[in-house]
């Protein structure tokens, strides 16, 4: 069977446990070009995940409304109302973006005002096409543009995109110069250590990025051959940080606030990027901000752990946002055309299928940690449409609340949860 990289496969192998670092903490802010990002945390671009609904959902999940343990987290840690400083789009094909119609292009580049600062990530191998797509991104109002040199998927690598380009530094240099000349917004790059352990290029690549005028680099401390297995090798993030003067963003195996602080302590990186921990724990950015602020104020980092009620509101909010987004798209299309043509109807049906598919995909992550969550996952997977999924969520939590109110309710352990990979908890 053909191997594909999906979030389900991105599981940590015996993840390292980090003690509370003695000194280091995630910085309150850093700047990329003229864009100030506060706090210094970044939501990684993830294909099939970081669409506009998920990005806004993470922003909402990271918000603060009150002090934590007597510490004003917001003023201590952020100049925004979110513990997530920068969000990034799913990676987008530069070839596809340059060819598609304006109406379709807008759908791929959709974002809302409350998503700023936001970076659009592109992948491709042709300097001129990437430069043209970068101009499209800038004209669309994005704050930054990023080049993907990290995706390990075979279909991307086969086109010499993503981590496939790590074998061709001269071509990367041509791309860097072309894109840098095309746009005035900050230009960054996310890359891996190299193609494999015999071909580590992260330090010379970072130096090249700096020489070509890029404003920051982000390193996922694995090779393409590693995929998402094994421990991320943070020492290479430290080596890149020592080699360049532009900001360095560290990425790889950050699952907890302690991990984020440990990465900063081990590497001196300017910011921390979080990918697969975010779908499993949407509160991770808020927790990092809480941990940082309380450690600064009291010397001991603490953070809130979500309750069942928090998980219910989180599941309900995300699923409702998916349903609402469909309604917005359909209303926009209805305003453009009075009649529904067959192709338009097919597009609507596909959007509904996509939304329900995402609900089922994310249910596998969101319901872990909820006692009896296996029953909810089963009900969601059997639901036929978005409203049915929302109904199952409402029913499950209402039944739990009623049972708890009427009896000394003690839910049975979720055997499926107990057997789940650690990263999904």
C-alpha beads as a LAMMPS data file, in Angstrom:
LAMMPS data file: protein, C-alpha beads

425 atoms
424 bonds

1 atom types
1 bond types

-500.0 500.0 xlo xhi
-500.0 500.0 ylo yhi
-500.0 500.0 zlo zhi

Masses

1 110.0

Atoms # bond

1 1 1 0.000 0.000 0.000
2 1 1 1.219 3.477 -0.826
3 1 1 2.529 5.280 2.249
4 1 1 0.893 8.578 3.123
5 1 1 1.776 10.962 5.909
6 1 1 -1.286 11.811 7.975
7 1 1 -1.756 13.238 11.437
8 1 1 -2.777 9.782 12.629
9 1 1 0.724 8.556 11.751
10 1 1 2.476 11.458 13.450
11 1 1 2.771 9.833 16.857
12 1 1 5.616 10.421 19.257
13 1 1 7.921 7.477 19.872
14 1 1 8.536 7.190 23.622
15 1 1 8.402 10.969 24.038
16 1 1 11.047 12.504 26.255
17 1 1 9.863 13.940 29.552
18 1 1 11.244 17.366 30.365
19 1 1 11.576 18.655 33.901
20 1 1 10.623 22.240 34.587
21 1 1 13.569 24.263 33.182
22 1 1 15.458 26.296 35.726
23 1 1 15.695 29.568 33.834
24 1 1 14.473 29.669 30.241
25 1 1 10.923 30.478 29.240
26 1 1 9.182 31.153 25.949
27 1 1 9.884 34.780 24.991
28 1 1 7.070 37.310 25.300
29 1 1 7.582 38.403 21.696
30 1 1 9.842 38.398 18.673
31 1 1 9.854 40.280 15.375
32 1 1 9.945 38.953 11.825
33 1 1 10.761 41.833 9.552
34 1 1 8.367 44.551 10.596
35 1 1 5.836 42.167 12.126
36 1 1 5.840 41.851 15.918
37 1 1 4.619 38.461 17.119
38 1 1 3.528 38.118 20.736
39 1 1 3.885 35.733 22.402
40 1 1 6.669 33.901 20.590
41 1 1 4.565 30.871 19.692
42 1 1 3.538 29.735 16.210
43 1 1 0.827 27.352 14.991
44 1 1 2.562 25.164 12.418
45 1 1 1.104 24.801 8.924
46 1 1 -0.595 21.395 8.638
47 1 1 -2.165 20.055 5.445
48 1 1 -5.827 19.212 5.915
49 1 1 -5.862 20.864 9.343
50 1 1 -4.991 24.563 9.502
51 1 1 -7.830 25.994 7.440
52 1 1 -9.490 29.244 8.508
53 1 1 -11.934 27.469 10.853
54 1 1 -9.206 25.642 12.749
55 1 1 -6.955 28.713 12.891
56 1 1 -9.712 30.866 14.404
57 1 1 -10.657 28.015 16.706
58 1 1 -7.090 27.860 18.045
59 1 1 -7.062 31.628 18.521
60 1 1 -10.283 31.372 20.537
61 1 1 -9.050 28.399 22.573
62 1 1 -5.912 30.369 23.438
63 1 1 -7.706 33.465 24.716
64 1 1 -7.577 34.812 28.250
65 1 1 -10.422 36.530 30.046
66 1 1 -9.073 36.682 33.598
67 1 1 -5.926 36.515 35.664
68 1 1 -4.457 33.113 36.422
69 1 1 -3.438 32.513 40.037
70 1 1 -3.229 36.231 40.610
71 1 1 -1.057 36.788 37.539
72 1 1 -2.348 38.855 34.639
73 1 1 -1.300 36.496 31.864
74 1 1 -2.469 38.723 29.053
75 1 1 -0.448 41.798 29.986
76 1 1 2.521 39.758 31.143
77 1 1 2.763 37.631 28.041
78 1 1 0.873 39.010 25.043
79 1 1 -0.057 42.152 23.183
80 1 1 -3.046 40.301 21.775
81 1 1 -5.850 38.364 23.399
82 1 1 -4.356 35.017 22.501
83 1 1 -1.566 32.762 23.671
84 1 1 -0.847 31.922 20.003
85 1 1 1.308 34.630 18.453
86 1 1 1.315 33.614 14.771
87 1 1 -0.883 31.289 12.728
88 1 1 -0.075 29.757 9.346
89 1 1 -2.175 28.414 6.495
90 1 1 -2.112 24.915 5.091
91 1 1 0.644 24.638 2.521
92 1 1 -0.586 25.684 -0.910
93 1 1 0.796 24.692 -4.294
94 1 1 2.371 27.665 -6.022
95 1 1 1.684 26.057 -9.393
96 1 1 -1.994 25.611 -8.570
97 1 1 -2.347 29.082 -7.077
98 1 1 -0.900 30.767 -10.146
99 1 1 -3.235 28.864 -12.512
100 1 1 -6.571 28.868 -10.681
101 1 1 -9.392 31.342 -11.249
102 1 1 -9.737 34.346 -8.959
103 1 1 -12.901 32.988 -7.299
104 1 1 -11.295 29.642 -6.473
105 1 1 -8.107 31.370 -5.363
106 1 1 -10.031 33.374 -2.800
107 1 1 -11.319 30.182 -1.232
108 1 1 -7.791 28.827 -0.794
109 1 1 -6.587 32.122 0.658
110 1 1 -9.609 32.843 2.868
111 1 1 -8.872 34.359 6.244
112 1 1 -10.576 36.782 8.627
113 1 1 -9.404 40.009 10.230
114 1 1 -9.043 38.395 13.645
115 1 1 -6.427 35.978 12.262
116 1 1 -3.683 38.608 11.973
117 1 1 -0.772 38.207 12.078
118 1 1 -1.040 35.361 9.589
119 1 1 1.474 33.721 7.262
120 1 1 0.667 31.936 3.994
121 1 1 2.823 28.912 3.225
122 1 1 3.664 27.936 -0.354
123 1 1 5.391 24.932 -1.858
124 1 1 6.850 24.390 -5.298
125 1 1 10.140 24.184 -7.150
126 1 1 9.969 26.860 -9.859
127 1 1 11.397 30.250 -8.787
128 1 1 9.242 32.319 -11.154
129 1 1 6.020 30.534 -10.188
130 1 1 6.776 30.831 -6.479
131 1 1 7.558 34.526 -6.925
132 1 1 4.236 35.079 -8.724
133 1 1 2.340 33.196 -6.005
134 1 1 4.112 35.190 -3.309
135 1 1 2.870 38.394 -4.967
136 1 1 -0.665 36.964 -4.943
137 1 1 -0.286 36.248 -1.219
138 1 1 0.970 39.773 -0.542
139 1 1 -1.870 41.313 -2.562
140 1 1 -4.339 39.209 -0.545
141 1 1 -3.189 40.979 2.621
142 1 1 -1.169 38.278 4.368
143 1 1 1.406 39.546 6.859
144 1 1 4.117 37.040 5.878
145 1 1 4.873 34.454 3.206
146 1 1 6.626 31.165 3.991
147 1 1 8.332 28.565 1.806
148 1 1 7.797 24.895 2.653
149 1 1 10.993 22.850 2.513
150 1 1 9.839 20.291 5.045
151 1 1 6.896 18.237 3.774
152 1 1 8.000 14.583 3.466
153 1 1 4.968 13.354 1.477
154 1 1 5.973 11.376 -1.622
155 1 1 3.591 13.201 -3.952
156 1 1 5.175 16.526 -2.954
157 1 1 8.759 15.278 -2.972
158 1 1 8.192 13.689 -6.401
159 1 1 7.649 17.196 -7.798
160 1 1 10.861 18.341 -6.089
161 1 1 8.772 20.312 -3.607
162 1 1 8.833 20.321 0.170
163 1 1 11.787 18.427 1.616
164 1 1 12.669 17.186 -1.880
165 1 1 14.431 20.492 -2.517
166 1 1 16.829 19.864 0.362
167 1 1 18.939 17.900 -2.152
168 1 1 19.383 21.006 -4.343
169 1 1 20.709 24.043 -2.473
170 1 1 21.504 25.978 -5.697
171 1 1 17.828 25.741 -6.713
172 1 1 16.776 26.832 -3.226
173 1 1 19.033 29.863 -3.600
174 1 1 17.377 30.784 -6.908
175 1 1 13.957 30.492 -5.263
176 1 1 15.044 32.606 -2.295
177 1 1 16.264 35.438 -4.517
178 1 1 13.202 35.332 -6.793
179 1 1 10.652 35.444 -3.981
180 1 1 12.610 38.029 -2.004
181 1 1 12.660 40.324 -5.024
182 1 1 8.931 39.809 -5.647
183 1 1 7.478 40.883 -2.276
184 1 1 8.030 43.452 0.435
185 1 1 6.322 41.526 3.254
186 1 1 8.522 39.348 5.492
187 1 1 9.668 36.143 3.809
188 1 1 10.473 33.042 5.888
189 1 1 11.270 29.377 5.322
190 1 1 10.416 26.182 7.213
191 1 1 12.735 23.252 6.584
192 1 1 14.054 19.980 7.948
193 1 1 17.605 19.094 8.933
194 1 1 18.253 17.475 5.575
195 1 1 17.258 14.594 3.337
196 1 1 18.765 11.958 5.649
197 1 1 21.537 11.600 8.217
198 1 1 24.135 11.492 5.446
199 1 1 22.860 14.754 3.993
200 1 1 22.357 17.293 6.815
201 1 1 22.094 20.795 5.346
202 1 1 20.205 22.827 7.945
203 1 1 23.092 25.121 8.934
204 1 1 24.240 26.058 5.402
205 1 1 20.590 26.417 4.370
206 1 1 19.908 28.831 7.245
207 1 1 22.998 30.859 6.338
208 1 1 21.829 30.954 2.725
209 1 1 18.401 32.195 3.823
210 1 1 20.018 35.016 5.775
211 1 1 22.282 35.965 2.851
212 1 1 19.262 36.098 0.509
213 1 1 17.358 38.486 2.745
214 1 1 14.878 36.150 4.426
215 1 1 13.548 37.412 7.744
216 1 1 13.376 34.199 9.812
217 1 1 13.847 30.441 9.598
218 1 1 11.953 27.572 11.232
219 1 1 13.605 24.186 11.685
220 1 1 11.742 20.926 12.233
221 1 1 14.571 18.968 13.830
222 1 1 14.110 15.769 11.826
223 1 1 15.245 14.646 8.373
224 1 1 12.944 13.808 5.507
225 1 1 13.840 10.160 5.989
226 1 1 12.788 10.381 9.651
227 1 1 9.274 11.420 8.687
228 1 1 7.605 11.900 12.074
229 1 1 9.400 9.106 13.911
230 1 1 12.089 9.144 16.548
231 1 1 13.067 12.030 18.800
232 1 1 13.456 15.510 17.331
233 1 1 17.115 16.485 17.583
234 1 1 17.016 19.897 19.165
235 1 1 20.809 20.252 19.024
236 1 1 20.423 21.121 15.345
237 1 1 18.095 23.983 16.239
238 1 1 20.838 25.249 18.553
239 1 1 23.393 24.913 15.745
240 1 1 21.211 26.967 13.399
241 1 1 20.688 29.595 16.094
242 1 1 24.456 29.877 16.546
243 1 1 24.965 30.253 12.791
244 1 1 22.596 33.143 11.929
245 1 1 21.427 36.488 13.271
246 1 1 17.843 36.330 11.979
247 1 1 15.163 34.796 14.257
248 1 1 15.136 31.007 14.564
249 1 1 11.881 29.153 15.301
250 1 1 12.192 25.694 16.827
251 1 1 9.819 22.874 15.881
252 1 1 9.558 19.236 16.937
253 1 1 8.245 17.286 19.942
254 1 1 6.681 20.175 21.857
255 1 1 3.687 18.574 23.597
256 1 1 3.518 20.540 26.862
257 1 1 4.472 23.942 28.291
258 1 1 7.443 22.247 29.940
259 1 1 8.573 21.018 26.511
260 1 1 8.328 24.536 25.077
261 1 1 10.431 26.023 27.866
262 1 1 12.907 23.141 27.632
263 1 1 13.341 23.751 23.894
264 1 1 14.134 27.421 24.511
265 1 1 16.582 26.483 27.273
266 1 1 18.309 23.853 25.122
267 1 1 18.507 25.846 21.881
268 1 1 18.109 29.563 22.680
269 1 1 15.577 29.708 19.824
270 1 1 13.541 32.882 19.406
271 1 1 10.134 31.189 19.188
272 1 1 8.463 27.795 19.444
273 1 1 6.323 26.255 16.684
274 1 1 3.670 23.668 17.570
275 1 1 2.075 21.288 15.094
276 1 1 0.496 17.958 15.998
277 1 1 0.015 18.818 19.690
278 1 1 -2.505 21.516 18.731
279 1 1 -5.273 19.263 17.320
280 1 1 -4.981 16.976 20.352
281 1 1 -4.787 19.808 22.885
282 1 1 -6.157 23.105 21.510
283 1 1 -5.340 24.771 24.851
284 1 1 -1.580 24.245 24.442
285 1 1 -0.845 27.879 23.536
286 1 1 -2.854 29.245 26.443
287 1 1 -1.116 26.799 28.765
288 1 1 2.319 27.925 27.553
289 1 1 1.411 31.558 28.180
290 1 1 0.106 30.712 31.655
291 1 1 3.191 28.665 32.460
292 1 1 5.487 31.466 31.288
293 1 1 3.673 34.221 33.175
294 1 1 3.352 32.330 36.455
295 1 1 6.982 31.216 36.323
296 1 1 8.080 34.806 35.769
297 1 1 5.929 36.067 38.644
298 1 1 6.362 33.303 41.211
299 1 1 9.259 31.165 40.042
300 1 1 6.968 28.157 39.570
301 1 1 5.223 27.583 36.256
302 1 1 1.605 26.450 36.460
303 1 1 -1.249 26.169 33.975
304 1 1 -4.878 25.101 33.772
305 1 1 -5.847 21.568 32.775
306 1 1 -9.136 21.375 30.812
307 1 1 -12.190 19.922 32.529
308 1 1 -14.889 17.777 30.897
309 1 1 -16.940 20.947 30.575
310 1 1 -14.086 22.675 28.787
311 1 1 -13.808 19.749 26.391
312 1 1 -17.541 19.827 25.686
313 1 1 -17.467 23.551 24.887
314 1 1 -14.389 23.037 22.744
315 1 1 -15.908 20.190 20.715
316 1 1 -19.214 22.027 20.334
317 1 1 -17.527 25.285 19.320
318 1 1 -15.312 23.770 16.658
319 1 1 -18.086 21.707 15.077
320 1 1 -20.455 24.703 15.086
321 1 1 -17.768 26.828 13.409
322 1 1 -17.500 24.255 10.606
323 1 1 -21.280 24.330 10.080
324 1 1 -21.349 28.132 10.164
325 1 1 -18.526 28.379 7.628
326 1 1 -20.544 26.326 5.138
327 1 1 -23.523 28.644 5.634
328 1 1 -21.319 31.686 4.967
329 1 1 -19.904 30.169 1.772
330 1 1 -23.337 29.199 0.504
331 1 1 -24.751 32.654 1.225
332 1 1 -21.849 34.230 -0.650
333 1 1 -22.408 32.003 -3.655
334 1 1 -26.162 32.662 -3.618
335 1 1 -25.458 36.366 -3.809
336 1 1 -23.347 35.833 -6.911
337 1 1 -25.850 33.731 -8.817
338 1 1 -29.636 33.551 -8.672
339 1 1 -29.823 30.012 -10.052
340 1 1 -28.101 26.907 -8.741
341 1 1 -26.372 25.105 -11.554
342 1 1 -25.404 21.464 -11.335
343 1 1 -21.732 22.196 -10.763
344 1 1 -22.649 24.602 -7.968
345 1 1 -24.788 21.949 -6.303
346 1 1 -21.942 19.462 -6.512
347 1 1 -19.607 21.965 -4.883
348 1 1 -22.076 22.484 -2.026
349 1 1 -22.436 18.754 -1.467
350 1 1 -18.670 18.363 -1.458
351 1 1 -18.293 21.098 1.174
352 1 1 -20.796 19.336 3.419
353 1 1 -18.954 16.041 2.982
354 1 1 -15.640 17.763 3.752
355 1 1 -17.041 19.370 6.893
356 1 1 -18.495 16.113 8.206
357 1 1 -15.225 14.375 7.362
358 1 1 -13.308 16.925 9.421
359 1 1 -15.713 16.510 12.317
360 1 1 -15.083 12.785 12.315
361 1 1 -11.339 13.270 11.923
362 1 1 -11.091 15.703 14.813
363 1 1 -13.493 13.733 16.990
364 1 1 -10.776 11.089 17.287
365 1 1 -8.522 13.681 18.943
366 1 1 -10.950 15.952 20.779
367 1 1 -12.841 13.205 22.616
368 1 1 -9.741 11.594 24.073
369 1 1 -9.678 12.582 27.712
370 1 1 -13.482 12.527 27.914
371 1 1 -14.652 9.505 29.988
372 1 1 -16.854 7.357 27.779
373 1 1 -15.533 9.189 24.749
374 1 1 -15.506 5.984 22.715
375 1 1 -19.313 6.014 22.605
376 1 1 -19.328 9.598 21.383
377 1 1 -16.746 8.846 18.711
378 1 1 -18.839 5.935 17.462
379 1 1 -21.982 8.090 17.311
380 1 1 -20.146 10.845 15.442
381 1 1 -18.682 8.417 12.906
382 1 1 -22.174 7.075 12.175
383 1 1 -23.746 10.532 11.749
384 1 1 -24.718 11.546 8.212
385 1 1 -24.412 15.353 8.326
386 1 1 -23.091 18.254 10.360
387 1 1 -26.258 18.930 12.301
388 1 1 -26.497 15.239 13.213
389 1 1 -22.949 15.381 14.564
390 1 1 -23.806 18.436 16.676
391 1 1 -26.877 16.632 17.949
392 1 1 -24.805 13.651 19.079
393 1 1 -22.416 15.944 20.949
394 1 1 -25.328 17.656 22.718
395 1 1 -26.985 14.333 23.580
396 1 1 -23.806 12.751 24.954
397 1 1 -22.970 15.578 27.321
398 1 1 -26.591 16.130 28.369
399 1 1 -26.870 12.457 29.337
400 1 1 -23.640 12.674 31.319
401 1 1 -24.840 15.792 33.131
402 1 1 -28.223 14.242 33.944
403 1 1 -26.627 11.036 35.204
404 1 1 -24.224 12.971 37.397
405 1 1 -27.080 15.031 38.855
406 1 1 -29.304 12.058 39.657
407 1 1 -26.756 9.560 41.005
408 1 1 -23.269 9.307 42.333
409 1 1 -22.210 8.949 38.729
410 1 1 -18.799 7.377 38.245
411 1 1 -18.176 6.758 34.523
412 1 1 -16.478 3.593 33.454
413 1 1 -12.908 4.010 32.191
414 1 1 -12.628 4.544 28.457
415 1 1 -10.690 1.460 27.344
416 1 1 -10.092 2.997 23.931
417 1 1 -8.668 6.091 25.593
418 1 1 -6.371 4.026 27.802
419 1 1 -4.972 2.322 24.707
420 1 1 -4.528 5.564 22.747
421 1 1 -1.087 6.901 21.800
422 1 1 0.297 9.340 24.356
423 1 1 0.265 12.292 21.985
424 1 1 -3.501 12.102 21.598
425 1 1 -4.206 12.483 25.299

Bonds

1 1 1 2
2 1 2 3
3 1 3 4
4 1 4 5
5 1 5 6
6 1 6 7
7 1 7 8
8 1 8 9
9 1 9 10
10 1 10 11
11 1 11 12
12 1 12 13
13 1 13 14
14 1 14 15
15 1 15 16
16 1 16 17
17 1 17 18
18 1 18 19
19 1 19 20
20 1 20 21
21 1 21 22
22 1 22 23
23 1 23 24
24 1 24 25
25 1 25 26
26 1 26 27
27 1 27 28
28 1 28 29
29 1 29 30
30 1 30 31
31 1 31 32
32 1 32 33
33 1 33 34
34 1 34 35
35 1 35 36
36 1 36 37
37 1 37 38
38 1 38 39
39 1 39 40
40 1 40 41
41 1 41 42
42 1 42 43
43 1 43 44
44 1 44 45
45 1 45 46
46 1 46 47
47 1 47 48
48 1 48 49
49 1 49 50
50 1 50 51
51 1 51 52
52 1 52 53
53 1 53 54
54 1 54 55
55 1 55 56
56 1 56 57
57 1 57 58
58 1 58 59
59 1 59 60
60 1 60 61
61 1 61 62
62 1 62 63
63 1 63 64
64 1 64 65
65 1 65 66
66 1 66 67
67 1 67 68
68 1 68 69
69 1 69 70
70 1 70 71
71 1 71 72
72 1 72 73
73 1 73 74
74 1 74 75
75 1 75 76
76 1 76 77
77 1 77 78
78 1 78 79
79 1 79 80
80 1 80 81
81 1 81 82
82 1 82 83
83 1 83 84
84 1 84 85
85 1 85 86
86 1 86 87
87 1 87 88
88 1 88 89
89 1 89 90
90 1 90 91
91 1 91 92
92 1 92 93
93 1 93 94
94 1 94 95
95 1 95 96
96 1 96 97
97 1 97 98
98 1 98 99
99 1 99 100
100 1 100 101
101 1 101 102
102 1 102 103
103 1 103 104
104 1 104 105
105 1 105 106
106 1 106 107
107 1 107 108
108 1 108 109
109 1 109 110
110 1 110 111
111 1 111 112
112 1 112 113
113 1 113 114
114 1 114 115
115 1 115 116
116 1 116 117
117 1 117 118
118 1 118 119
119 1 119 120
120 1 120 121
121 1 121 122
122 1 122 123
123 1 123 124
124 1 124 125
125 1 125 126
126 1 126 127
127 1 127 128
128 1 128 129
129 1 129 130
130 1 130 131
131 1 131 132
132 1 132 133
133 1 133 134
134 1 134 135
135 1 135 136
136 1 136 137
137 1 137 138
138 1 138 139
139 1 139 140
140 1 140 141
141 1 141 142
142 1 142 143
143 1 143 144
144 1 144 145
145 1 145 146
146 1 146 147
147 1 147 148
148 1 148 149
149 1 149 150
150 1 150 151
151 1 151 152
152 1 152 153
153 1 153 154
154 1 154 155
155 1 155 156
156 1 156 157
157 1 157 158
158 1 158 159
159 1 159 160
160 1 160 161
161 1 161 162
162 1 162 163
163 1 163 164
164 1 164 165
165 1 165 166
166 1 166 167
167 1 167 168
168 1 168 169
169 1 169 170
170 1 170 171
171 1 171 172
172 1 172 173
173 1 173 174
174 1 174 175
175 1 175 176
176 1 176 177
177 1 177 178
178 1 178 179
179 1 179 180
180 1 180 181
181 1 181 182
182 1 182 183
183 1 183 184
184 1 184 185
185 1 185 186
186 1 186 187
187 1 187 188
188 1 188 189
189 1 189 190
190 1 190 191
191 1 191 192
192 1 192 193
193 1 193 194
194 1 194 195
195 1 195 196
196 1 196 197
197 1 197 198
198 1 198 199
199 1 199 200
200 1 200 201
201 1 201 202
202 1 202 203
203 1 203 204
204 1 204 205
205 1 205 206
206 1 206 207
207 1 207 208
208 1 208 209
209 1 209 210
210 1 210 211
211 1 211 212
212 1 212 213
213 1 213 214
214 1 214 215
215 1 215 216
216 1 216 217
217 1 217 218
218 1 218 219
219 1 219 220
220 1 220 221
221 1 221 222
222 1 222 223
223 1 223 224
224 1 224 225
225 1 225 226
226 1 226 227
227 1 227 228
228 1 228 229
229 1 229 230
230 1 230 231
231 1 231 232
232 1 232 233
233 1 233 234
234 1 234 235
235 1 235 236
236 1 236 237
237 1 237 238
238 1 238 239
239 1 239 240
240 1 240 241
241 1 241 242
242 1 242 243
243 1 243 244
244 1 244 245
245 1 245 246
246 1 246 247
247 1 247 248
248 1 248 249
249 1 249 250
250 1 250 251
251 1 251 252
252 1 252 253
253 1 253 254
254 1 254 255
255 1 255 256
256 1 256 257
257 1 257 258
258 1 258 259
259 1 259 260
260 1 260 261
261 1 261 262
262 1 262 263
263 1 263 264
264 1 264 265
265 1 265 266
266 1 266 267
267 1 267 268
268 1 268 269
269 1 269 270
270 1 270 271
271 1 271 272
272 1 272 273
273 1 273 274
274 1 274 275
275 1 275 276
276 1 276 277
277 1 277 278
278 1 278 279
279 1 279 280
280 1 280 281
281 1 281 282
282 1 282 283
283 1 283 284
284 1 284 285
285 1 285 286
286 1 286 287
287 1 287 288
288 1 288 289
289 1 289 290
290 1 290 291
291 1 291 292
292 1 292 293
293 1 293 294
294 1 294 295
295 1 295 296
296 1 296 297
297 1 297 298
298 1 298 299
299 1 299 300
300 1 300 301
301 1 301 302
302 1 302 303
303 1 303 304
304 1 304 305
305 1 305 306
306 1 306 307
307 1 307 308
308 1 308 309
309 1 309 310
310 1 310 311
311 1 311 312
312 1 312 313
313 1 313 314
314 1 314 315
315 1 315 316
316 1 316 317
317 1 317 318
318 1 318 319
319 1 319 320
320 1 320 321
321 1 321 322
322 1 322 323
323 1 323 324
324 1 324 325
325 1 325 326
326 1 326 327
327 1 327 328
328 1 328 329
329 1 329 330
330 1 330 331
331 1 331 332
332 1 332 333
333 1 333 334
334 1 334 335
335 1 335 336
336 1 336 337
337 1 337 338
338 1 338 339
339 1 339 340
340 1 340 341
341 1 341 342
342 1 342 343
343 1 343 344
344 1 344 345
345 1 345 346
346 1 346 347
347 1 347 348
348 1 348 349
349 1 349 350
350 1 350 351
351 1 351 352
352 1 352 353
353 1 353 354
354 1 354 355
355 1 355 356
356 1 356 357
357 1 357 358
358 1 358 359
359 1 359 360
360 1 360 361
361 1 361 362
362 1 362 363
363 1 363 364
364 1 364 365
365 1 365 366
366 1 366 367
367 1 367 368
368 1 368 369
369 1 369 370
370 1 370 371
371 1 371 372
372 1 372 373
373 1 373 374
374 1 374 375
375 1 375 376
376 1 376 377
377 1 377 378
378 1 378 379
379 1 379 380
380 1 380 381
381 1 381 382
382 1 382 383
383 1 383 384
384 1 384 385
385 1 385 386
386 1 386 387
387 1 387 388
388 1 388 389
389 1 389 390
390 1 390 391
391 1 391 392
392 1 392 393
393 1 393 394
394 1 394 395
395 1 395 396
396 1 396 397
397 1 397 398
398 1 398 399
399 1 399 400
400 1 400 401
401 1 401 402
402 1 402 403
403 1 403 404
404 1 404 405
405 1 405 406
406 1 406 407
407 1 407 408
408 1 408 409
409 1 409 410
410 1 410 411
411 1 411 412
412 1 412 413
413 1 413 414
414 1 414 415
415 1 415 416
416 1 416 417
417 1 417 418
418 1 418 419
419 1 419 420
420 1 420 421
421 1 421 422
422 1 422 423
423 1 423 424
424 1 424 425
